[in-house]
Amino acid sequence: MATITIQIPNAQVSWFEQMIRTMGWVFSRSDAPTVEPVDERQAITPALRRRITKARKEYAEGKTTTCKTPEEMQQFLDSL
């Protein structure tokens, strides 16, 4: 059986635990030391922030390509 470890803020643990159990998976808590969250302002550079803003604007304006199936996605990637 594979084990996946993720860190969840305490405020979201009950929601996540319920979702995992609904899917039939096992949820266990660990008292392992946690890694401090990274401040988004340090992780996202100004250049990346501009690209994200541009992408959000294009998405809102419908200037994006949407693929609903893996086959559509493959055709799109092949066309590039």
C-alpha positions as CSV (number, residue, x, y, z in Angstrom):
1,M,0.0,0.0,0.0
2,A,1.3,3.4,-0.9
3,T,1.6,6.1,1.7
4,I,1.3,9.8,0.8
5,T,2.1,12.5,3.4
6,I,0.7,16.0,3.1
7,Q,0.5,18.8,5.5
8,I,-2.9,20.5,6.1
9,P,-3.6,23.6,8.2
10,N,-5.4,22.6,11.4
11,A,-8.5,24.5,10.5
12,Q,-9.0,22.2,7.4
13,V,-8.2,18.9,9.0
14,S,-11.8,17.9,9.8
15,W,-13.0,18.7,6.2
16,F,-10.0,16.8,4.7
17,E,-10.5,13.8,7.0
18,Q,-14.2,13.6,6.1
19,M,-13.3,13.7,2.4
20,I,-10.7,11.0,2.6
21,R,-12.9,8.7,4.6
22,T,-15.7,9.3,2.0
23,M,-13.3,8.0,-0.7
24,G,-12.6,4.9,1.4
25,W,-9.0,5.8,2.2
26,V,-7.3,5.8,5.6
27,F,-6.5,9.1,7.3
28,S,-4.0,9.2,10.2
29,R,-2.6,12.1,12.0
30,S,1.1,12.6,12.7
31,D,2.9,14.7,15.3
32,A,5.8,15.1,13.0
33,P,7.3,18.6,13.0
34,T,5.7,20.8,10.3
35,V,7.4,23.0,7.8
36,E,6.6,26.7,8.1
37,P,4.4,27.8,5.1
38,V,6.2,29.9,2.5
39,D,5.1,33.5,2.3
40,E,3.5,33.9,-1.1
41,R,5.2,37.2,-1.7
42,Q,8.6,35.5,-1.4
43,A,7.7,32.5,-3.6
44,I,6.1,34.5,-6.5
45,T,8.3,36.9,-8.2
46,P,7.0,40.1,-9.7
47,A,7.5,38.7,-13.2
48,L,5.5,35.6,-12.3
49,R,2.8,37.7,-10.7
50,R,2.4,39.7,-14.0
51,R,2.1,36.4,-15.9
52,I,-0.5,35.1,-13.5
53,T,-2.5,38.3,-13.7
54,K,-2.4,38.2,-17.5
55,A,-3.5,34.6,-17.5
56,R,-6.4,35.3,-15.2
57,K,-7.5,38.2,-17.5
58,E,-7.3,36.0,-20.6
59,Y,-9.3,33.3,-18.9
60,A,-12.0,35.7,-17.8
61,E,-12.2,37.0,-21.4
62,G,-12.5,33.5,-22.8
63,K,-9.1,33.7,-24.6
64,T,-8.1,30.2,-23.5
65,T,-8.1,26.7,-25.0
66,T,-10.3,24.2,-23.1
67,C,-10.0,20.4,-23.6
68,K,-12.6,18.2,-22.0
69,T,-11.1,14.8,-22.8
70,P,-7.6,13.4,-22.9
71,E,-8.0,12.9,-26.6
72,E,-8.8,16.6,-27.1
73,M,-5.8,17.5,-25.0
74,Q,-3.5,15.2,-27.0
75,Q,-4.8,16.7,-30.3
76,F,-4.1,20.2,-29.0
77,L,-0.6,19.3,-27.8
78,D,0.1,17.6,-31.2
79,S,-1.0,20.7,-33.0
80,L,1.6,22.9,-31.2
